[in-house]
Amino acid sequence: MTDKKSQREDWYQVSPYIAEFWCTISNAGFIYVGLKHQSPEILFAGLASTAIHAIPKQWLLYADKIGVLAALSLAIREHKALSQNPQLMLPVLGLGAVNATDMYLARNYGATWPHVVWHLSAACVADYVLTTISKQA
């Protein structure tokens, strides 16, 4: 099992088969964006996050962290397009604020909904950024 610090919801409250139901299904946005833009990095990140929220095993937490690194590698690979489109940085910086809020509220108050907001907003920003980049290619 994963450490309690990694837990975002009370386990198995909505479904006896999914530990963190809302966090699990909110990853559908990443999976959609990964498929839409044919991005294996975003798709892997979404599937890994879905897995760890559904099945709280330590090794899946490692897969989730690798998924985050994969998504970051996409940003690094697209650094030229990002630097040519500075307007894309504002939503990316906004995601940083959403993520920081999620971590603060989860650690200090046990709030779970900010993590769902993080998943959904990150998928929307990824779609926006990838759509903008692909239009200019």
N, CA, C and O atoms as CSV, one atom per row, in Angstrom:
chain,resi,resn,atom,element,x,y,z
A,1,MET,N,N,0.831,-1.192,0.000
A,1,MET,CA,C,0.000,0.000,0.000
A,1,MET,C,C,0.872,1.250,0.000
A,1,MET,O,O,2.017,1.232,0.450
A,2,THR,N,N,0.301,2.333,-0.515
A,2,THR,CA,C,1.030,3.601,-0.534
A,2,THR,C,C,0.949,4.270,0.835
A,2,THR,O,O,0.102,3.937,1.663
A,3,ASP,N,N,1.834,5.199,1.040
A,3,ASP,CA,C,1.896,5.983,2.262
A,3,ASP,C,C,0.635,6.845,2.379
A,3,ASP,O,O,0.093,7.281,1.364
A,4,LYS,N,N,0.169,7.090,3.592
A,4,LYS,CA,C,-1.018,7.910,3.823
A,4,LYS,C,C,-0.863,9.313,3.240
A,4,LYS,O,O,-1.857,9.931,2.861
A,5,LYS,N,N,0.378,9.831,3.159
A,5,LYS,CA,C,0.602,11.162,2.603
A,5,LYS,C,C,0.204,11.230,1.131
A,5,LYS,O,O,-0.105,12.307,0.621
A,6,SER,N,N,0.211,10.098,0.454
A,6,SER,CA,C,-0.146,10.063,-0.965
A,6,SER,C,C,-1.649,9.916,-1.179
A,6,SER,O,O,-2.129,10.065,-2.303
A,7,GLN,N,N,-2.382,9.632,-0.136
A,7,GLN,CA,C,-3.817,9.387,-0.242
A,7,GLN,C,C,-4.567,10.695,-0.439
A,7,GLN,O,O,-4.374,11.645,0.319
A,8,ARG,N,N,-5.429,10.746,-1.463
A,8,ARG,CA,C,-6.204,11.945,-1.771
A,8,ARG,C,C,-7.675,11.827,-1.379
A,8,ARG,O,O,-8.339,12.840,-1.162
A,9,GLU,N,N,-8.185,10.612,-1.287
A,9,GLU,CA,C,-9.580,10.385,-0.909
A,9,GLU,C,C,-9.618,9.258,0.109
A,9,GLU,O,O,-8.672,8.478,0.223
A,10,ASP,N,N,-10.726,9.176,0.853
A,10,ASP,CA,C,-10.947,7.998,1.677
A,10,ASP,C,C,-11.187,6.833,0.720
A,10,ASP,O,O,-12.060,6.892,-0.145
A,11,TRP,N,N,-10.413,5.795,0.890
A,11,TRP,CA,C,-10.435,4.698,-0.066
A,11,TRP,C,C,-11.752,3.942,-0.082
A,11,TRP,O,O,-12.368,3.717,0.960
A,12,TYR,N,N,-12.173,3.554,-1.275
A,12,TYR,CA,C,-13.309,2.675,-1.559
A,12,TYR,C,C,-14.634,3.210,-1.008
A,12,TYR,O,O,-15.493,2.428,-0.601
A,13,GLN,N,N,-14.803,4.516,-0.991
A,13,GLN,CA,C,-16.045,5.099,-0.494
A,13,GLN,C,C,-17.144,5.132,-1.554
A,13,GLN,O,O,-18.322,5.011,-1.218
A,14,VAL,N,N,-16.785,5.292,-2.813
A,14,VAL,CA,C,-17.771,5.378,-3.885
A,14,VAL,C,C,-17.962,4.018,-4.554
A,14,VAL,O,O,-19.076,3.647,-4.925
A,15,SER,N,N,-16.867,3.286,-4.702
A,15,SER,CA,C,-16.902,1.986,-5.369
A,15,SER,C,C,-16.009,1.002,-4.615
A,15,SER,O,O,-14.927,1.370,-4.158
A,16,PRO,N,N,-16.457,-0.243,-4.484
A,16,PRO,CA,C,-15.601,-1.228,-3.821
A,16,PRO,C,C,-14.417,-1.668,-4.687
A,16,PRO,O,O,-13.560,-2.425,-4.231
A,17,TYR,N,N,-14.371,-1.195,-5.932
A,17,TYR,CA,C,-13.322,-1.603,-6.861
A,17,TYR,C,C,-12.290,-0.510,-7.151
A,17,TYR,O,O,-11.226,-0.787,-7.704
A,18,ILE,N,N,-12.605,0.721,-6.780
A,18,ILE,CA,C,-11.727,1.855,-7.076
A,18,ILE,C,C,-11.438,2.594,-5.781
A,18,ILE,O,O,-12.355,3.104,-5.136
A,19,ALA,N,N,-10.165,2.655,-5.397
A,19,ALA,CA,C,-9.795,3.266,-4.116
A,19,ALA,C,C,-10.179,4.745,-4.067
A,19,ALA,O,O,-10.908,5.165,-3.168
A,20,GLU,N,N,-9.705,5.520,-5.005
A,20,GLU,CA,C,-9.987,6.954,-5.036
A,20,GLU,C,C,-10.780,7.254,-6.306
A,20,GLU,O,O,-10.222,7.606,-7.345
A,21,PHE,N,N,-12.077,7.104,-6.188
A,21,PHE,CA,C,-12.970,7.141,-7.347
A,21,PHE,C,C,-12.843,8.430,-8.151
A,21,PHE,O,O,-12.598,8.381,-9.357
A,22,TRP,N,N,-13.008,9.582,-7.504
A,22,TRP,CA,C,-13.037,10.855,-8.227
A,22,TRP,C,C,-11.684,11.193,-8.834
A,22,TRP,O,O,-11.612,11.714,-9.947
A,23,CYS,N,N,-10.633,10.902,-8.118
A,23,CYS,CA,C,-9.292,11.132,-8.677
A,23,CYS,C,C,-9.027,10.199,-9.851
A,23,CYS,O,O,-8.344,10.574,-10.804
A,24,THR,N,N,-9.562,8.992,-9.785
A,24,THR,CA,C,-9.373,8.028,-10.868
A,24,THR,C,C,-10.070,8.500,-12.136
A,24,THR,O,O,-9.450,8.564,-13.198
A,25,ILE,N,N,-11.360,8.832,-12.033
A,25,ILE,CA,C,-12.099,9.175,-13.251
A,25,ILE,C,C,-11.700,10.541,-13.804
A,25,ILE,O,O,-11.878,10.800,-14.994
A,26,SER,N,N,-11.163,11.418,-12.954
A,26,SER,CA,C,-10.756,12.738,-13.460
A,26,SER,C,C,-9.535,12.650,-14.363
A,26,SER,O,O,-9.184,13.635,-15.013
A,27,ASN,N,N,-8.887,11.508,-14.419
A,27,ASN,CA,C,-7.764,11.308,-15.341
A,27,ASN,C,C,-8.223,11.040,-16.767
A,27,ASN,O,O,-7.399,10.960,-17.678
A,28,ALA,N,N,-9.521,10.903,-16.968
A,28,ALA,CA,C,-10.033,10.692,-18.325
A,28,ALA,C,C,-9.605,11.820,-19.260
A,28,ALA,O,O,-9.404,11.602,-20.455
A,29,GLY,N,N,-9.468,13.022,-18.710
A,29,GLY,CA,C,-9.029,14.159,-19.524
A,29,GLY,C,C,-7.634,13.955,-20.090
A,29,GLY,O,O,-7.389,14.253,-21.259
A,30,PHE,N,N,-6.714,13.449,-19.272
A,30,PHE,CA,C,-5.355,13.179,-19.758
A,30,PHE,C,C,-5.370,12.114,-20.847
A,30,PHE,O,O,-4.679,12.235,-21.859
A,31,ILE,N,N,-6.155,11.082,-20.631
A,31,ILE,CA,C,-6.219,9.993,-21.607
A,31,ILE,C,C,-6.784,10.520,-22.932
A,31,ILE,O,O,-6.274,10.197,-24.005
A,32,TYR,N,N,-7.830,11.322,-22.845
A,32,TYR,CA,C,-8.423,11.921,-24.046
A,32,TYR,C,C,-7.402,12.787,-24.783
A,32,TYR,O,O,-7.232,12.656,-25.995
A,33,VAL,N,N,-6.723,13.669,-24.049
A,33,VAL,CA,C,-5.742,14.569,-24.665
A,33,VAL,C,C,-4.583,13.768,-25.266
A,33,VAL,O,O,-4.112,14.082,-26.359
A,34,GLY,N,N,-4.130,12.745,-24.558
A,34,GLY,CA,C,-3.052,11.906,-25.089
A,34,GLY,C,C,-3.436,11.239,-26.392
A,34,GLY,O,O,-2.632,11.175,-27.322
A,35,LEU,N,N,-4.668,10.740,-26.467
A,35,LEU,CA,C,-5.139,10.102,-27.696
A,35,LEU,C,C,-5.375,11.128,-28.797
A,35,LEU,O,O,-4.992,10.908,-29.946
A,36,LYS,N,N,-5.999,12.236,-28.454
A,36,LYS,CA,C,-6.318,13.290,-29.437
A,36,LYS,C,C,-5.061,13.821,-30.119
A,36,LYS,O,O,-5.045,14.023,-31.334
A,37,HIS,N,N,-4.018,14.044,-29.341
A,37,HIS,CA,C,-2.794,14.629,-29.880
A,37,HIS,C,C,-1.716,13.584,-30.172
A,37,HIS,O,O,-0.574,13.923,-30.485
A,38,GLN,N,N,-2.091,12.330,-30.066
A,38,GLN,CA,C,-1.149,11.226,-30.296
A,38,GLN,C,C,0.130,11.444,-29.492
A,38,GLN,O,O,1.242,11.335,-30.009
A,39,SER,N,N,-0.063,11.755,-28.215
A,39,SER,CA,C,1.054,12.015,-27.316
A,39,SER,C,C,1.209,10.851,-26.346
A,39,SER,O,O,0.437,10.728,-25.395
A,40,PRO,N,N,2.204,9.996,-26.581
A,40,PRO,CA,C,2.402,8.885,-25.660
A,40,PRO,C,C,2.762,9.357,-24.249
A,40,PRO,O,O,2.471,8.668,-23.271
A,41,GLU,N,N,3.393,10.530,-24.143
A,41,GLU,CA,C,3.777,11.054,-22.830
A,41,GLU,C,C,2.540,11.385,-21.994
A,41,GLU,O,O,2.442,10.983,-20.834
A,42,ILE,N,N,1.604,12.116,-22.585
A,42,ILE,CA,C,0.381,12.506,-21.868
A,42,ILE,C,C,-0.480,11.271,-21.605
A,42,ILE,O,O,-1.056,11.134,-20.526
A,43,LEU,N,N,-0.568,10.384,-22.577
A,43,LEU,CA,C,-1.348,9.164,-22.400
A,43,LEU,C,C,-0.782,8.321,-21.266
A,43,LEU,O,O,-1.534,7.840,-20.419
A,44,PHE,N,N,0.540,8.136,-21.241
A,44,PHE,CA,C,1.157,7.351,-20.167
A,44,PHE,C,C,0.927,8.008,-18.812
A,44,PHE,O,O,0.618,7.327,-17.834
A,45,ALA,N,N,1.078,9.340,-18.753
A,45,ALA,CA,C,0.858,10.051,-17.491
A,45,ALA,C,C,-0.577,9.841,-17.003
A,45,ALA,O,O,-0.799,9.613,-15.814
A,46,GLY,N,N,-1.540,9.918,-17.906
A,46,GLY,CA,C,-2.942,9.711,-17.531
A,46,GLY,C,C,-3.236,8.291,-17.082
A,46,GLY,O,O,-3.952,8.078,-16.103
A,47,LEU,N,N,-2.689,7.329,-17.791
A,47,LEU,CA,C,-2.921,5.923,-17.416
A,47,LEU,C,C,-2.236,5.584,-16.090
A,47,LEU,O,O,-2.796,4.864,-15.264
A,48,ALA,N,N,-1.030,6.102,-15.892
A,48,ALA,CA,C,-0.314,5.835,-14.638
A,48,ALA,C,C,-1.036,6.482,-13.463
A,48,ALA,O,O,-1.146,5.879,-12.395
A,49,SER,N,N,-1.525,7.693,-13.648
A,49,SER,CA,C,-2.258,8.370,-12.576
A,49,SER,C,C,-3.583,7.654,-12.294
A,49,SER,O,O,-3.988,7.511,-11.140
A,50,THR,N,N,-4.243,7.212,-13.350
A,50,THR,CA,C,-5.478,6.444,-13.171
A,50,THR,C,C,-5.201,5.199,-12.335
A,50,THR,O,O,-5.953,4.884,-11.413
A,51,ALA,N,N,-4.134,4.503,-12.654
A,51,ALA,CA,C,-3.796,3.257,-11.962
A,51,ALA,C,C,-3.519,3.487,-10.484
A,51,ALA,O,O,-4.040,2.751,-9.646
A,52,ILE,N,N,-2.709,4.492,-10.138
A,52,ILE,CA,C,-2.368,4.690,-8.726
A,52,ILE,C,C,-3.572,5.135,-7.917
A,52,ILE,O,O,-3.696,4.770,-6.748
A,53,HIS,N,N,-4.461,5.917,-8.514
A,53,HIS,CA,C,-5.648,6.336,-7.768
A,53,HIS,C,C,-6.653,5.190,-7.621
A,53,HIS,O,O,-7.398,5.132,-6.643
A,54,ALA,N,N,-6.668,4.297,-8.582
A,54,ALA,CA,C,-7.591,3.162,-8.504
A,54,ALA,C,C,-7.066,2.059,-7.596
A,54,ALA,O,O,-7.827,1.438,-6.855
A,55,ILE,N,N,-5.757,1.821,-7.657
A,55,ILE,CA,C,-5.134,0.722,-6.921
A,55,ILE,C,C,-3.933,1.282,-6.162
A,55,ILE,O,O,-2.873,1.468,-6.759
A,56,PRO,N,N,-4.067,1.552,-4.879
A,56,PRO,CA,C,-2.996,2.226,-4.131
A,56,PRO,C,C,-1.828,1.302,-3.755
A,56,PRO,O,O,-1.693,0.875,-2.608
A,57,LYS,N,N,-1.006,1.014,-4.740
A,57,LYS,CA,C,0.194,0.192,-4.530
A,57,LYS,C,C,1.427,1.060,-4.728
A,57,LYS,O,O,1.447,1.929,-5.600
A,58,GLN,N,N,2.447,0.829,-3.925
A,58,GLN,CA,C,3.650,1.657,-3.971
A,58,GLN,C,C,4.300,1.659,-5.353
A,58,GLN,O,O,4.732,2.709,-5.827
A,59,TRP,N,N,4.375,0.504,-6.001
A,59,TRP,CA,C,5.026,0.448,-7.305
A,59,TRP,C,C,4.263,1.262,-8.340
A,59,TRP,O,O,4.868,1.772,-9.283
A,60,LEU,N,N,2.933,1.398,-8.185
A,60,LEU,CA,C,2.170,2.234,-9.108
A,60,LEU,C,C,2.433,3.722,-8.854
A,60,LEU,O,O,2.343,4.542,-9.768
A,61,LEU,N,N,2.757,4.057,-7.614
A,61,LEU,CA,C,3.134,5.435,-7.317
A,61,LEU,C,C,4.414,5.792,-8.074
A,61,LEU,O,O,4.547,6.908,-8.577
A,62,TYR,N,N,5.345,4.857,-8.154
A,62,TYR,CA,C,6.562,5.086,-8.932
A,62,TYR,C,C,6.226,5.261,-10.418
A,62,TYR,O,O,6.794,6.124,-11.086
A,63,ALA,N,N,5.305,4.444,-10.931
A,63,ALA,CA,C,4.877,4.577,-12.330
A,63,ALA,C,C,4.241,5.947,-12.558
A,63,ALA,O,O,4.446,6.560,-13.605
A,64,ASP,N,N,3.469,6.429,-11.581
A,64,ASP,CA,C,2.848,7.747,-11.687
A,64,ASP,C,C,3.912,8.840,-11.769
A,64,ASP,O,O,3.796,9.772,-12.566
A,65,LYS,N,N,4.932,8.720,-10.953
A,65,LYS,CA,C,6.017,9.718,-10.976
A,65,LYS,C,C,6.778,9.668,-12.303
A,65,LYS,O,O,7.216,10.705,-12.801
A,66,ILE,N,N,6.939,8.489,-12.872
A,66,ILE,CA,C,7.558,8.368,-14.195
A,66,ILE,C,C,6.659,9.026,-15.243
A,66,ILE,O,O,7.150,9.649,-16.185
A,67,GLY,N,N,5.336,8.884,-15.074
A,67,GLY,CA,C,4.386,9.538,-15.980
A,67,GLY,C,C,4.510,11.052,-15.934
A,67,GLY,O,O,4.432,11.714,-16.968
A,68,VAL,N,N,4.702,11.604,-14.740
A,68,VAL,CA,C,4.907,13.047,-14.607
A,68,VAL,C,C,6.182,13.455,-15.344
A,68,VAL,O,O,6.200,14.455,-16.061
A,69,LEU,N,N,7.236,12.681,-15.165
A,69,LEU,CA,C,8.500,12.972,-15.865
A,69,LEU,C,C,8.335,12.876,-17.388
A,69,LEU,O,O,8.932,13.652,-18.135
A,70,ALA,N,N,7.530,11.928,-17.830
A,70,ALA,CA,C,7.280,11.784,-19.268
A,70,ALA,C,C,6.567,13.021,-19.803
A,70,ALA,O,O,6.910,13.529,-20.871
A,71,ALA,N,N,5.577,13.502,-19.060
A,71,ALA,CA,C,4.862,14.710,-19.485
A,71,ALA,C,C,5.798,15.919,-19.484
A,71,ALA,O,O,5.729,16.759,-20.381
A,72,LEU,N,N,6.661,16.006,-18.493
A,72,LEU,CA,C,7.633,17.101,-18.459
A,72,LEU,C,C,8.613,17.012,-19.628
A,72,LEU,O,O,9.051,18.033,-20.158
A,73,SER,N,N,8.951,15.790,-20.022
A,73,SER,CA,C,9.860,15.628,-21.161
A,73,SER,C,C,9.222,16.172,-22.435
A,73,SER,O,O,9.919,16.681,-23.312
A,74,LEU,N,N,7.908,16.066,-22.537
A,74,LEU,CA,C,7.202,16.631,-23.690
A,74,LEU,C,C,7.358,18.149,-23.696
A,74,LEU,O,O,7.606,18.746,-24.744
A,75,ALA,N,N,7.214,18.771,-22.529
A,75,ALA,CA,C,7.392,20.229,-22.435
A,75,ALA,C,C,8.814,20.630,-22.813
A,75,ALA,O,O,9.025,21.639,-23.486
A,76,ILE,N,N,9.777,19.842,-22.379
A,76,ILE,CA,C,11.176,20.142,-22.723
A,76,ILE,C,C,11.397,19.997,-24.227
A,76,ILE,O,O,12.071,20.815,-24.854
A,77,ARG,N,N,10.818,18.943,-24.789
A,77,ARG,CA,C,10.966,18.716,-26.227
A,77,ARG,C,C,10.333,19.850,-27.040
A,77,ARG,O,O,10.812,20.188,-28.122
A,78,GLU,N,N,9.257,20.430,-26.510
A,78,GLU,CA,C,8.541,21.506,-27.205
A,78,GLU,C,C,8.969,22.895,-26.730
A,78,GLU,O,O,8.247,23.872,-26.935
A,79,HIS,N,N,10.145,22.985,-26.095
A,79,HIS,CA,C,10.575,24.267,-25.528
A,79,HIS,C,C,10.666,25.380,-26.573
A,79,HIS,O,O,10.388,26.540,-26.267
A,80,LYS,N,N,11.045,25.041,-27.781
A,80,LYS,CA,C,11.165,26.059,-28.827
A,80,LYS,C,C,9.790,26.652,-29.151
A,80,LYS,O,O,9.638,27.870,-29.242
A,81,ALA,N,N,8.802,25.789,-29.320
A,81,ALA,CA,C,7.442,26.258,-29.607
A,81,ALA,C,C,6.882,27.055,-28.430
A,81,ALA,O,O,6.172,28.042,-28.624
A,82,LEU,N,N,7.198,26.629,-27.226
A,82,LEU,CA,C,6.725,27.360,-26.050
A,82,LEU,C,C,7.371,28.742,-25.970
A,82,LEU,O,O,6.708,29.721,-25.626
A,83,SER,N,N,8.653,28.822,-26.284
A,83,SER,CA,C,9.336,30.120,-26.224
A,83,SER,C,C,8.848,31.055,-27.328
A,83,SER,O,O,8.898,32.274,-27.163
A,84,GLN,N,N,8.382,30.515,-28.439
A,84,GLN,CA,C,7.851,31.337,-29.530
A,84,GLN,C,C,6.411,31.771,-29.276
A,84,GLN,O,O,5.881,32.619,-29.993
A,85,ASN,N,N,5.782,31.198,-28.268
A,85,ASN,CA,C,4.397,31.512,-27.917
A,85,ASN,C,C,4.307,31.831,-26.429
A,85,ASN,O,O,3.809,31.016,-25.652
A,86,PRO,N,N,4.776,32.992,-26.029
A,86,PRO,CA,C,4.805,33.303,-24.594
A,86,PRO,C,C,3.419,33.313,-23.945
A,86,PRO,O,O,3.306,33.164,-22.728
A,87,GLN,N,N,2.367,33.488,-24.742
A,87,GLN,CA,C,1.015,33.457,-24.182
A,87,GLN,C,C,0.677,32.084,-23.601
A,87,GLN,O,O,-0.244,31.964,-22.792
A,88,LEU,N,N,1.406,31.063,-24.002
A,88,LEU,CA,C,1.164,29.719,-23.472
A,88,LEU,C,C,1.689,29.561,-22.046
A,88,LEU,O,O,1.287,28.645,-21.328
A,89,MET,N,N,2.579,30.448,-21.646
A,89,MET,CA,C,3.165,30.322,-20.314
A,89,MET,C,C,2.186,30.705,-19.205
A,89,MET,O,O,2.289,30.181,-18.096
A,90,LEU,N,N,1.247,31.598,-19.474
A,90,LEU,CA,C,0.297,32.012,-18.439
A,90,LEU,C,C,-0.548,30.833,-17.937
A,90,LEU,O,O,-0.648,30.637,-16.726
A,91,PRO,N,N,-1.157,30.045,-18.831
A,91,PRO,CA,C,-1.901,28.885,-18.308
A,91,PRO,C,C,-0.999,27.864,-17.620
A,91,PRO,O,O,-1.415,27.208,-16.665
A,92,VAL,N,N,0.225,27.729,-18.102
A,92,VAL,CA,C,1.162,26.789,-17.469
A,92,VAL,C,C,1.503,27.269,-16.055
A,92,VAL,O,O,1.554,26.470,-15.120
A,93,LEU,N,N,1.737,28.577,-15.903
A,93,LEU,CA,C,1.989,29.126,-14.561
A,93,LEU,C,C,0.753,28.988,-13.676
A,93,LEU,O,O,0.871,28.731,-12.478
A,94,GLY,N,N,-0.417,29.158,-14.257
A,94,GLY,CA,C,-1.658,28.947,-13.504
A,94,GLY,C,C,-1.760,27.530,-12.973
A,94,GLY,O,O,-2.250,27.305,-11.866
A,95,LEU,N,N,-1.295,26.574,-13.768
A,95,LEU,CA,C,-1.281,25.173,-13.308
A,95,LEU,C,C,-0.388,25.001,-12.095
A,95,LEU,O,O,-0.698,24.230,-11.187
A,96,GLY,N,N,0.725,25.728,-12.085
A,96,GLY,CA,C,1.601,25.673,-10.917
A,96,GLY,C,C,0.866,26.128,-9.668
A,96,GLY,O,O,1.028,25.540,-8.599
A,97,ALA,N,N,0.058,27.172,-9.799
A,97,ALA,CA,C,-0.733,27.664,-8.658
A,97,ALA,C,C,-1.783,26.646,-8.232
A,97,ALA,O,O,-2.006,26.443,-7.039
A,98,VAL,N,N,-2.425,26.009,-9.202
A,98,VAL,CA,C,-3.420,24.974,-8.883
A,98,VAL,C,C,-2.751,23.808,-8.163
A,98,VAL,O,O,-3.287,23.287,-7.185
A,99,ASN,N,N,-1.581,23.402,-8.647
A,99,ASN,CA,C,-0.870,22.293,-8.025
A,99,ASN,C,C,-0.434,22.643,-6.605
A,99,ASN,O,O,-0.571,21.821,-5.699
A,100,ALA,N,N,0.085,23.844,-6.401
A,100,ALA,CA,C,0.508,24.263,-5.064
A,100,ALA,C,C,-0.682,24.322,-4.112
A,100,ALA,O,O,-0.570,23.931,-2.950
A,101,THR,N,N,-1.810,24.805,-4.596
A,101,THR,CA,C,-3.028,24.853,-3.777
A,101,THR,C,C,-3.485,23.450,-3.419
A,101,THR,O,O,-3.866,23.183,-2.279
A,102,ASP,N,N,-3.446,22.554,-4.401
A,102,ASP,CA,C,-3.809,21.153,-4.158
A,102,ASP,C,C,-2.940,20.553,-3.057
A,102,ASP,O,O,-3.451,19.946,-2.116
A,103,MET,N,N,-1.639,20.724,-3.175
A,103,MET,CA,C,-0.733,20.141,-2.173
A,103,MET,C,C,-0.962,20.750,-0.788
A,103,MET,O,O,-0.973,20.029,0.210
A,104,TYR,N,N,-1.143,22.050,-0.720
A,104,TYR,CA,C,-1.363,22.717,0.560
A,104,TYR,C,C,-2.659,22.246,1.227
A,104,TYR,O,O,-2.666,21.892,2.406
A,105,LEU,N,N,-3.750,22.248,0.464
A,105,LEU,CA,C,-5.043,21.860,1.035
A,105,LEU,C,C,-5.087,20.374,1.398
A,105,LEU,O,O,-5.712,19.995,2.388
A,106,ALA,N,N,-4.431,19.542,0.605
A,106,ALA,CA,C,-4.416,18.107,0.905
A,106,ALA,C,C,-3.614,17.831,2.176
A,106,ALA,O,O,-4.063,17.083,3.045
A,107,ARG,N,N,-2.447,18.423,2.283
A,107,ARG,CA,C,-1.582,18.152,3.431
A,107,ARG,C,C,-2.088,18.779,4.724
A,107,ARG,O,O,-1.942,18.191,5.796
A,108,ASN,N,N,-2.677,19.959,4.632
A,108,ASN,CA,C,-3.072,20.672,5.843
A,108,ASN,C,C,-4.527,20.469,6.250
A,108,ASN,O,O,-4.871,20.606,7.424
A,109,TYR,N,N,-5.389,20.139,5.273
A,109,TYR,CA,C,-6.813,20.025,5.582
A,109,TYR,C,C,-7.452,18.729,5.095
A,109,TYR,O,O,-8.633,18.490,5.346
A,110,GLY,N,N,-6.691,17.898,4.409
A,110,GLY,CA,C,-7.226,16.632,3.909
A,110,GLY,C,C,-8.225,16.811,2.777
A,110,GLY,O,O,-9.012,15.907,2.498
A,111,ALA,N,N,-8.202,17.973,2.117
A,111,ALA,CA,C,-9.141,18.235,1.025
A,111,ALA,C,C,-8.794,17.380,-0.184
A,111,ALA,O,O,-7.629,17.280,-0.570
A,112,THR,N,N,-9.802,16.768,-0.775
A,112,THR,CA,C,-9.568,15.903,-1.931
A,112,THR,C,C,-9.954,16.556,-3.256
A,112,THR,O,O,-9.338,16.260,-4.279
A,113,TRP,N,N,-10.944,17.426,-3.267
A,113,TRP,CA,C,-11.422,17.986,-4.530
A,113,TRP,C,C,-10.365,18.776,-5.290
A,113,TRP,O,O,-10.421,18.802,-6.519
A,114,PRO,N,N,-9.382,19.437,-4.616
A,114,PRO,CA,C,-8.386,20.161,-5.414
A,114,PRO,C,C,-7.566,19.255,-6.338
A,114,PRO,O,O,-7.089,19.707,-7.379
A,115,HIS,N,N,-7.401,17.997,-5.973
A,115,HIS,CA,C,-6.644,17.094,-6.836
A,115,HIS,C,C,-7.430,16.783,-8.108
A,115,HIS,O,O,-6.855,16.659,-9.189
A,116,VAL,N,N,-8.727,16.662,-7.971
A,116,VAL,CA,C,-9.580,16.464,-9.148
A,116,VAL,C,C,-9.496,17.707,-10.041
A,116,VAL,O,O,-9.393,17.593,-11.262
A,117,VAL,N,N,-9.540,18.887,-9.425
A,117,VAL,CA,C,-9.407,20.138,-10.180
A,117,VAL,C,C,-8.055,20.179,-10.887
A,117,VAL,O,O,-7.962,20.605,-12.038
A,118,TRP,N,N,-7.007,19.735,-10.190
A,118,TRP,CA,C,-5.670,19.689,-10.789
A,118,TRP,C,C,-5.673,18.811,-12.039
A,118,TRP,O,O,-5.174,19.226,-13.084
A,119,HIS,N,N,-6.232,17.597,-11.943
A,119,HIS,CA,C,-6.269,16.694,-13.096
A,119,HIS,C,C,-6.979,17.351,-14.277
A,119,HIS,O,O,-6.465,17.370,-15.396
A,120,LEU,N,N,-8.160,17.886,-14.013
A,120,LEU,CA,C,-8.976,18.444,-15.093
A,120,LEU,C,C,-8.330,19.695,-15.702
A,120,LEU,O,O,-8.312,19.851,-16.923
A,121,SER,N,N,-7.807,20.576,-14.861
A,121,SER,CA,C,-7.192,21.793,-15.391
A,121,SER,C,C,-5.901,21.472,-16.138
A,121,SER,O,O,-5.620,22.089,-17.166
A,122,ALA,N,N,-5.116,20.527,-15.647
A,122,ALA,CA,C,-3.879,20.155,-16.334
A,122,ALA,C,C,-4.182,19.550,-17.708
A,122,ALA,O,O,-3.473,19.826,-18.676
A,123,ALA,N,N,-5.221,18.736,-17.796
A,123,ALA,CA,C,-5.593,18.153,-19.089
A,123,ALA,C,C,-6.063,19.249,-20.049
A,123,ALA,O,O,-5.724,19.219,-21.232
A,124,CYS,N,N,-6.833,20.209,-19.554
A,124,CYS,CA,C,-7.299,21.313,-20.408
A,124,CYS,C,C,-6.131,22.159,-20.908
A,124,CYS,O,O,-6.086,22.528,-22.081
A,125,VAL,N,N,-5.203,22.459,-20.033
A,125,VAL,CA,C,-4.039,23.261,-20.438
A,125,VAL,C,C,-3.179,22.477,-21.430
A,125,VAL,O,O,-2.698,23.045,-22.411
A,126,ALA,N,N,-2.983,21.196,-21.188
A,126,ALA,CA,C,-2.206,20.376,-22.127
A,126,ALA,C,C,-2.865,20.387,-23.505
A,126,ALA,O,O,-2.182,20.502,-24.523
A,127,ASP,N,N,-4.189,20.267,-23.534
A,127,ASP,CA,C,-4.904,20.295,-24.808
A,127,ASP,C,C,-4.730,21.648,-25.492
A,127,ASP,O,O,-4.470,21.709,-26.694
A,128,TYR,N,N,-4.871,22.716,-24.742
A,128,TYR,CA,C,-4.714,24.071,-25.296
A,128,TYR,C,C,-3.315,24.271,-25.868
A,128,TYR,O,O,-3.161,24.755,-26.990
A,129,VAL,N,N,-2.305,23.902,-25.102
A,129,VAL,CA,C,-0.920,24.082,-25.534
A,129,VAL,C,C,-0.624,23.230,-26.767
A,129,VAL,O,O,-0.050,23.724,-27.737
A,130,LEU,N,N,-1.010,21.959,-26.734
A,130,LEU,CA,C,-0.727,21.080,-27.868
A,130,LEU,C,C,-1.508,21.491,-29.119
A,130,LEU,O,O,-1.005,21.376,-30.237
A,131,THR,N,N,-2.729,21.967,-28.925
A,131,THR,CA,C,-3.513,22.448,-30.065
A,131,THR,C,C,-2.873,23.685,-30.690
A,131,THR,O,O,-2.784,23.792,-31.913
A,132,THR,N,N,-2.429,24.616,-29.848
A,132,THR,CA,C,-1.778,25.830,-30.341
A,132,THR,C,C,-0.493,25.489,-31.084
A,132,THR,O,O,-0.230,26.032,-32.157
A,133,ILE,N,N,0.300,24.598,-30.521
A,133,ILE,CA,C,1.556,24.213,-31.165
A,133,ILE,C,C,1.299,23.514,-32.502
A,133,ILE,O,O,1.994,23.773,-33.485
A,134,SER,N,N,0.302,22.633,-32.536
A,134,SER,CA,C,0.044,21.888,-33.774
A,134,SER,C,C,-0.506,22.793,-34.883
A,134,SER,O,O,-0.276,22.524,-36.062
A,135,LYS,N,N,-1.220,23.848,-34.529
A,135,LYS,CA,C,-1.731,24.787,-35.536
A,135,LYS,C,C,-0.612,25.572,-36.191
A,135,LYS,O,O,-0.725,25.992,-37.343
A,136,GLN,N,N,0.465,25.766,-35.454
A,136,GLN,CA,C,1.578,26.552,-35.973
A,136,GLN,C,C,2.612,25.706,-36.705
A,136,GLN,O,O,3.518,26.233,-37.351
A,137,ALA,N,N,2.467,24.405,-36.599
A,137,ALA,CA,C,3.461,23.516,-37.235
A,137,ALA,C,C,3.214,23.403,-38.730
A,137,ALA,O,O,3.948,22.701,-39.426
